[in-house]
Structure formats: structure tokens, C-alpha cells
Amino acid sequence: MSSEQMKPVSVKTFKQMKENNEKITMLTAYDYSTAKYVDECGIDSVLIGDSLGMTVLGYDNTINVTVDDMEIFTRAVSRGVKRALVIADLPFLSFNVSKEQTTINAGRLIRAGAKAVKLEGASSFILDEVSHLTNSGINVVGHIGFTPQYINTIGGYYVQGKSYENTLKLLQDAKRLEENGVFAIVLEMVPTETAKYISENISIPTIGIGAGKYCDGQVLVIDDILGKYCGNIPKFVKRYANIKEIMTDAISKYCEEVKSSDFPSDEHSFSLPKEEREKLEYNFIK
Ligand code: KIV
């Protein structure tokens, strides 16, 4: 990596990348080793997404994820990342209650190592919170389109912004988020044309997930692209590996070798020095 590529990615870098028409790469990570690998591959940003509710904790959705959960995984990921911009999700109702609560919770994730927090939605209440956070020195990423924390009110995994009116509404939300201080916006599950229109009409970067190729950057869930997650995979995910197969092959082989006593062999065991072994054999071993 060149020294330019080694320089830590900041909010300013995101801005420059949009200005230079350079795509921003982002992936989720939830643990130390994965975060380290992702960072070493030169990713621009690592997101500790509340998708960890499904991928790591086994919930059906993100609603049950707490700030305590997010804090632990943010600490682990931050220890593994040297260059990428680390962003942590504010989970369901850790914001949207009061400005004080939001600031305290965001502060916990920043103290755990995140350089920014992400929150879903663009109501006037949330816009106020965004402005309060940015005035308190906390970088904020917005998230509009399909917003998983609102699954119960949306009623399912539906593409958003599918009409002219809804596209205008999303653009209005994006503009308001920008005015209130967010430095990037995740656009989830919106048509390609909608995302293009929004990306071209705001000056901060859009990061798409299921939002087509015209966004300023892309984000996906790492377990999805690696083929590790055992639940449903959305249409917008491209799978780049089949880690599940690699894992289950290795685990089955290990079980077989333990059963057959092929593992552990001498190579993976410790031996007594010859003298001590002889004493042991002479005194105890028949
Ligand atoms: O929780 C998450 O992983 C997200 C996505 C944008 C990837 O918010």
C-alpha cells in the first residue's frame, strides 16, 4: 500500500472522494480478526452494523440489539482497524427518545473506538438529534430508504422510493440530513434511478446497499458476501465466497479425526524429555 493509501480515512476523506468521483468501499465487521483482514485489504470504512443482531446474535431482526451489545463489538472491531473509518450503528431506541439519551449512547460508541455513529430515519425529531450530536463533536451518518429498525411499521422488506413522489420525499430527507450535519447517507433498497437522483443532488456521499451503481459508495454485510450467514440473503447481495462450506468441511474433518484418534498426532502434542519419560515408564507404566 502507498503512504497515501495508509493514511487514516476521515470524514474529510469521504468528502474528497465524492468530489474526485472515487467510489467509497464499506463492509460490516463485528470481531477483531475480521476487522483486521478487512482493513488490511484497504477498505475505506468498516461499519459495526446492528445487523450483528442477526449475523452474530441470532435474532430475527435488529430490534433487540442494545447499546451494551454495540459497545462490545465496537471495541473489538476498533482494535483491529488501523486505517479505515470506523462507524457504529446506534441501535433501536438508543436514539429517538431524547437528545440527552442519544448523546450519552453515541458517546459510549465513540469512546469504544468508533469515529462516527449511524442512525436510521429523518423525522424532525431525529434531525434535531443529528444537529445536537454534530454540535457535540460526534460525526453522524444518516440511513434512509429501507430502514430495518422500522420493520414493524414498514411491515416487511420492501423497496422504498418506488414512485416519483416517494423519490422526492427521500431527496428531501437526504437534504435535511445534510443540512443538519450528517457527512454521509446510507441508501438502502431503493431503485437505481432514485439513488442516482439523490446522489447527484446532495453534496455528501451516498453509500448504497441495494441501491444500484450510481451511489458514491457501496456497503454490504460481510457475512453475506462471504457466504457465512445461514439466514435469508437479499437479492442485492453478491456472494464472493462460500465460507459456510469451508467451515463445515473443516469441522466435519476435525470430528472424524478426533473419533478415529488421528488428531492430535505427535505434531500437535508435547512430549516429556527422554529421561523423564523413562523414569515415568519405569515407575508407573506397565
Ligand atoms: O446494520 C447494518 O449492517 C447496516 C447496513 C447498512 C449494512 O446498517
Boltz pocket constraint, residues with backbone or C-beta under 6 A from the ligand:
constraints:
  - pocket:
      binder: B
      contacts: [[A, 28], [A, 47], [A, 48], [A, 49], [A, 50], [A, 51], [A, 52], [A, 89], [A, 186], [A, 188], [A, 209], [A, 219], [A, 220], [A, 221]]
      max_distance: 6.0
